[in-house]
Amino acid sequence: MSVMSAALLCSNPVSADQDNQGNNQGGDHSHGVHTATPIKHLVVIFNENRSFDHYFATYPVAGNPSGEIPFKAKPHTPKVNNLANANLLTNNPNFTNTANGSGAANPFRLDRTQANTKSQNHAYTPEQEAYDNGKADLFPKFTGKGTAGGVGAFGTNGQVMGYFDGNTVTAFWNYAQNFAMNDNNYTDTYGPSTPGALEVVSGQTNGAKNIVGTSSSVPDTQGGLTLNGDTDPAYDQCSSATNQVLMTSKNIGDLLNAAQISWGGFMGGFDLTLSNSNGTSGCARSTVSTNVGGTITDYVPHHAWFQYYASTANPTHARPSSVDAIGHTFAKNGKTDPANHEYDLEDFYAAVKAGNFPAVSYIKMPAFQDGHPGNSDPLDEQVGNVELINFLQTQREWNDTAIIITYDDSDGWYDHAYATPTSASYDSTADQVNGAGLCGAGADEQPQPLGLNGKPVNGRCGPGTRVPFLVISPFAKQNFVSHDRISQASVVRFIEDNWLNGKRLGGGSFDATAGSIMDLFDFDHGHNGLGFGNQTNQLFLDPNAGTVVSAPDDHHH
Amino acid sequence: MNSRILWLLLWLLGAGLLCTAGAVSAVETQELTGTNPNPVRLVRPQTAPLSAMAQLGRQIFYDASLSSSGKLSCASCHSPDHAYGPPNDEPVMLGGPAMSRQGGRAVPSLTYLERQPNFSIGPEQSDDDNIVGLAQMAALGQQTARATKTATQTTVSAVNIVPQGGLFWDGRADTLQDQAMFPLLDPREMDGGSVEQVADKLRHAPYAESFTGLFGVGIFSSSDMLVSEAMFAVARYQIEDPSFHPYTSKYDYWLEGKAQLSESELRGLQLFNDPDKANCGGCHLSRPTRDRMPPLFTDHQYEALGAPRNAALADNRDPKHFDLGACGPQRTDITDQTQYCGMFQTPTLRNTATRRVFFHNGIFRSLQEVMDFYNFRDTNPEKVYPRAADGTVQKYDDIPAKYEANVDVTDPPFDRHPGETPAMTAQDEADIIAFLKTLTDGYQPKP
């Protein structure tokens, strides 16, 4: 950490070798950019709808039923704050609290054959109610009511208490064994996908502006709106025709643009000119998942982080002028590139292969691989994540790359770790975590956080739910679990600290208060110093089984 | 169909050739082979050895001790030798403690459900973060025009805002796991008693050890969970075991260019997909999906067809009793959506030729009777329905008069009127039946 502190202190002016207009040579310009750490490439894989306990409840001990590939933990695996270690697998308050009715249940293992489950209720208010003022004992009652899932899906009373283990989320357990994980990471507010997507790029959900119809939002008491649900981004060609919202705050893309640092949002299904093997194209491009037994539309507008902001949106899904232009504001000829930093996931692969690996990349898998129950599942999610991570580990740039895997929301799945609100909100109907109309200790004792316009606003009740957070990098500590409190906005903070000399977004963004993720790295040792191609730098996995293999099978990309 | 294409088809059919159905988009001449001129590569479900979960499910599927009579298992009514449908020619199966109670409806097949969509009104919503309720969708459906269903316009009718999907004739379960609970506990079927009673039997079953291996020792402490897991295992068996979705019919191999249809079968296929003839393909989709999956021969939508009342059913001794499908009595959540009264889900036609009872009340005993119903319901109803004492034909005698407007009179061939020429000749019907027999699994293509 001493190296880190020193690096942060010396806030050098940004180096001259940057993404200036017209200077993009198509090479890896990111290497010349000054960074506070050795990391020159950050890849944020933003998955969907899993709580920490839902994936790590018994880590590192898996059920290992006969007939399934066993998972065996490494010696000296650190303890994590999960259900097993908190002694909550039996006699759980969600089982003993009779208010849960027939849904009352103890946590239970979900088998690999049950990867396809129903989705739980993950709205802003029911998630607060499930936490029951910290007792975390009303999940079956409030979030345990979801949609059916596919015909082969598993569902039961109290299903919200279900968790997977290393026999299903095998890849993530293996990454945790070989790299670093945080077990104290939260969504910045309660609620579903869109608030999470906004937090991880801006740390702010206040400043919502309805463009078409209404939005899923809370009146902020200052005459504005705070988005607390899923509403499609305004003007996006693929958005709902009846409800669209625009966010008026800044996001990290604005700061990266101002500093001329290359970056992009890369989403499955974003390129409307492509056709999938089933002949679908445009906004309706889709992929079959045999696991969920259906055909799933690849692009989900309400997951599109940067499409919510006028400054970083690409509403028509315009294509970049060339592979070299990906990540850059300007094309080689000096003209503004039409893509405006928003691309398809295929563009990410193409750019990296061409030696044009952006400094900051946000990744959203096509919906069948995004992890969201109902349209995806842990096995499809694993395929998408592992293929990408295997690919990145074979690149020349791997030696100065860090991958973060984290989530937009918990889906409402049970997680025992309640966080006392640090961001208060007192909407009389929406806020319920500490009592009716209460998220926090009361407005006198604990005022709401400041909104976009510098005044206290409602609708930002948080921290919300605990979700997984892994770092895969040559600089990640090995088989390490950090317990530092962090949140989605910590990703924003890391980018600011690494590339922008600690500049903050302002306007009430959580980036100013979010914890640091630096505990996950060791820039003196880590895996590094061993050179590219050294085996301890890399961990190749089988995309389907999630098990360790000696070399990647690059069959897709 | 425009006259030029019709002429071309007649010419081709006269020459004993091919048809334009299924994936066949272009008509071209060829030798007298009966093969598909445009073969496709079908994507069948992946197969793998049964998981431990599915193996447990198989044991439960065949376990008759879960019934009060000790004689009924899932496999009794969903017979593996009869495409997981009923093994006999009774309109409904018998169950209960003495095997003497009639079941509520004809037993549907358990095959080809691995792609079954959830129940919805209008196309299934992919985004579960913004759920629009059934009632709201039903209201929208009433304001929205419904496209007429023809075999050549199925992509248009696919977005009709009408009930679709789910399991059973009325779609009241969405997952195979939930579905399995109904016959298990139905007093007229397996009559398993309560969840507690079923759980107790599972605790002492010869396969009880499998539960602890898969779900941990705590599994026996919660009856709810134990039965849920058991029913999921049954569902998983159906999902994994290829016998529930083999796609090995002559028609599948014909689609792939590996089998030849006879002249009669080809004619039948053509009539099946001809909007001016049988128009079966308007609902019983016959072409592979855009993902190259084999056709399921259903669009999963609901229809009120007005099949005749079956006097052989004990329930029907009560003249006030009507089985109205989607709006009850077995399904109870949308009973107020009376525009759906009398509607039942369109079943797959795969393996239909192996069945000996047809429609929800088992009124028809042969494919010939079914074809006659479609052919004569509107032109010659006296051939389909009984006459009252005064000699009048009792059309729609199994639907209360106030719901008769729900019956489909727009989709061909149900758009005809008394005295008009029926859609099909006797030869047409025979050819269609010949084609339906190509949908039976287990065909061995010549190498």
Boltz contact constraints between the chains, C-beta under 6 A:
constraints:
  - contact:
      token1: [A, 65]
      token2: [B, 52]
      max_distance: 6.0
  - contact:
      token1: [A, 65]
      token2: [B, 213]
      max_distance: 6.0
  - contact:
      token1: [A, 65]
      token2: [B, 214]
      max_distance: 6.0
  - contact:
      token1: [A, 66]
      token2: [B, 213]
      max_distance: 6.0
  - contact:
      token1: [A, 67]
      token2: [B, 52]
      max_distance: 6.0
  - contact:
      token1: [A, 111]
      token2: [B, 53]
      max_distance: 6.0
  - contact:
      token1: [A, 113]
      token2: [B, 51]
      max_distance: 6.0
  - contact:
      token1: [A, 113]
      token2: [B, 53]
      max_distance: 6.0
  - contact:
      token1: [A, 113]
      token2: [B, 236]
      max_distance: 6.0
  - contact:
      token1: [A, 119]
      token2: [B, 128]
      max_distance: 6.0
  - contact:
      token1: [A, 147]
      token2: [B, 128]
      max_distance: 6.0
  - contact:
      token1: [A, 148]
      token2: [B, 118]
      max_distance: 6.0
  - contact:
      token1: [A, 148]
      token2: [B, 174]
      max_distance: 6.0
  - contact:
      token1: [A, 148]
      token2: [B, 175]
      max_distance: 6.0
  - contact:
      token1: [A, 151]
      token2: [B, 113]
      max_distance: 6.0
  - contact:
      token1: [A, 151]
      token2: [B, 116]
      max_distance: 6.0
  - contact:
      token1: [A, 151]
      token2: [B, 175]
      max_distance: 6.0
  - contact:
      token1: [A, 151]
      token2: [B, 176]
      max_distance: 6.0
  - contact:
      token1: [A, 152]
      token2: [B, 239]
      max_distance: 6.0
  - contact:
      token1: [A, 153]
      token2: [B, 175]
      max_distance: 6.0
  - contact:
      token1: [A, 154]
      token2: [B, 232]
      max_distance: 6.0
  - contact:
      token1: [A, 155]
      token2: [B, 175]
      max_distance: 6.0
  - contact:
      token1: [A, 156]
      token2: [B, 228]
      max_distance: 6.0
  - contact:
      token1: [A, 157]
      token2: [B, 224]
      max_distance: 6.0
  - contact:
      token1: [A, 192]
      token2: [B, 129]
      max_distance: 6.0
  - contact:
      token1: [A, 230]
      token2: [B, 129]
      max_distance: 6.0
  - contact:
      token1: [A, 230]
      token2: [B, 130]
      max_distance: 6.0
  - contact:
      token1: [A, 278]
      token2: [B, 290]
      max_distance: 6.0
  - contact:
      token1: [A, 278]
      token2: [B, 291]
      max_distance: 6.0
  - contact:
      token1: [A, 279]
      token2: [B, 290]
      max_distance: 6.0
  - contact:
      token1: [A, 288]
      token2: [B, 291]
      max_distance: 6.0
  - contact:
      token1: [A, 293]
      token2: [B, 115]
      max_distance: 6.0
  - contact:
      token1: [A, 295]
      token2: [B, 291]
      max_distance: 6.0
  - contact:
      token1: [A, 297]
      token2: [B, 126]
      max_distance: 6.0
  - contact:
      token1: [A, 374]
      token2: [B, 128]
      max_distance: 6.0
  - contact:
      token1: [A, 375]
      token2: [B, 126]
      max_distance: 6.0
